[in-house]
């Protein structure tokens, strides 16, 4: 659902203050700051992680990290066995 | 931030969630994108690795995570485009078969590519194929 949205933020309002703070600290445009605030608001509203957010740190225990490192070693070895000799590392 | 196809190595870093630079890049991306996009060849590589380790529980969890995000199953046209790898290998830049498939999936859909190791994708761009490229280990 894509649409144009025009908002008027009252000067000195709480929202105005927060937007200015984000723009100053993050060095992003007011539009980007507003987008970020709406995204954060959506998270608070539905209280659930998005599928993309679920991916982050899904396997972050020390055992899981070690296993994933072994998995990537297997992947690299598999690629090497399949022919290429340059991993680009 | 444009939509990107995330390569195998970066997918592994995201699920580990321990590299603060990758975590930060992921958080920036997910402010505007609900799902992560990856090629099925990356899913295959990771599931192959878990299968090799007989990590059945991890396979099930990984499949569930992948299923809720966006997996691109390459079409014949993607594989035709991925044949760009052959011109690179003729010039001494052998980059294997997986990264060209990932790049082709991105190029044909107007997406970018996100990787933690952009060298192979730089080769493809140097060969004249234009696409947005992000390094999430070194933004």
Boltz contact constraints between the chains, C-beta under 6 A:
constraints:
  - contact:
      token1: [A, 36]
      token2: [B, 31]
      max_distance: 6.0
  - contact:
      token1: [A, 39]
      token2: [B, 31]
      max_distance: 6.0
  - contact:
      token1: [A, 50]
      token2: [B, 34]
      max_distance: 6.0
  - contact:
      token1: [A, 51]
      token2: [B, 35]
      max_distance: 6.0
  - contact:
      token1: [A, 51]
      token2: [B, 68]
      max_distance: 6.0
  - contact:
      token1: [A, 51]
      token2: [B, 69]
      max_distance: 6.0
  - contact:
      token1: [A, 52]
      token2: [B, 30]
      max_distance: 6.0
  - contact:
      token1: [A, 52]
      token2: [B, 34]
      max_distance: 6.0
  - contact:
      token1: [A, 52]
      token2: [B, 35]
      max_distance: 6.0
  - contact:
      token1: [A, 52]
      token2: [B, 36]
      max_distance: 6.0
  - contact:
      token1: [A, 53]
      token2: [B, 30]
      max_distance: 6.0
  - contact:
      token1: [A, 55]
      token2: [B, 14]
      max_distance: 6.0
  - contact:
      token1: [A, 55]
      token2: [B, 15]
      max_distance: 6.0
  - contact:
      token1: [A, 55]
      token2: [B, 36]
      max_distance: 6.0
  - contact:
      token1: [A, 55]
      token2: [B, 65]
      max_distance: 6.0
  - contact:
      token1: [A, 56]
      token2: [B, 14]
      max_distance: 6.0
  - contact:
      token1: [A, 56]
      token2: [B, 17]
      max_distance: 6.0
  - contact:
      token1: [A, 56]
      token2: [B, 26]
      max_distance: 6.0
  - contact:
      token1: [A, 57]
      token2: [B, 17]
      max_distance: 6.0
  - contact:
      token1: [A, 58]
      token2: [B, 15]
      max_distance: 6.0
  - contact:
      token1: [A, 58]
      token2: [B, 65]
      max_distance: 6.0
  - contact:
      token1: [A, 59]
      token2: [B, 15]
      max_distance: 6.0
  - contact:
      token1: [A, 60]
      token2: [B, 16]
      max_distance: 6.0
  - contact:
      token1: [A, 60]
      token2: [B, 17]
      max_distance: 6.0
  - contact:
      token1: [A, 65]
      token2: [B, 16]
      max_distance: 6.0
  - contact:
      token1: [A, 65]
      token2: [B, 18]
      max_distance: 6.0
  - contact:
      token1: [A, 68]
      token2: [B, 12]
      max_distance: 6.0
  - contact:
      token1: [A, 68]
      token2: [B, 16]
      max_distance: 6.0
  - contact:
      token1: [A, 71]
      token2: [B, 49]
      max_distance: 6.0
  - contact:
      token1: [A, 71]
      token2: [B, 50]
      max_distance: 6.0
  - contact:
      token1: [A, 72]
      token2: [B, 12]
      max_distance: 6.0
  - contact:
      token1: [A, 74]
      token2: [B, 49]
      max_distance: 6.0
  - contact:
      token1: [A, 74]
      token2: [B, 52]
      max_distance: 6.0
  - contact:
      token1: [A, 75]
      token2: [B, 45]
      max_distance: 6.0
  - contact:
      token1: [A, 75]
      token2: [B, 49]
      max_distance: 6.0
  - contact:
      token1: [A, 79]
      token2: [B, 96]
      max_distance: 6.0
  - contact:
      token1: [A, 84]
      token2: [B, 94]
      max_distance: 6.0
  - contact:
      token1: [A, 84]
      token2: [B, 96]
      max_distance: 6.0
  - contact:
      token1: [A, 86]
      token2: [B, 94]
      max_distance: 6.0
  - contact:
      token1: [A, 88]
      token2: [B, 117]
      max_distance: 6.0
  - contact:
      token1: [A, 88]
      token2: [B, 119]
      max_distance: 6.0
  - contact:
      token1: [A, 88]
      token2: [B, 120]
      max_distance: 6.0
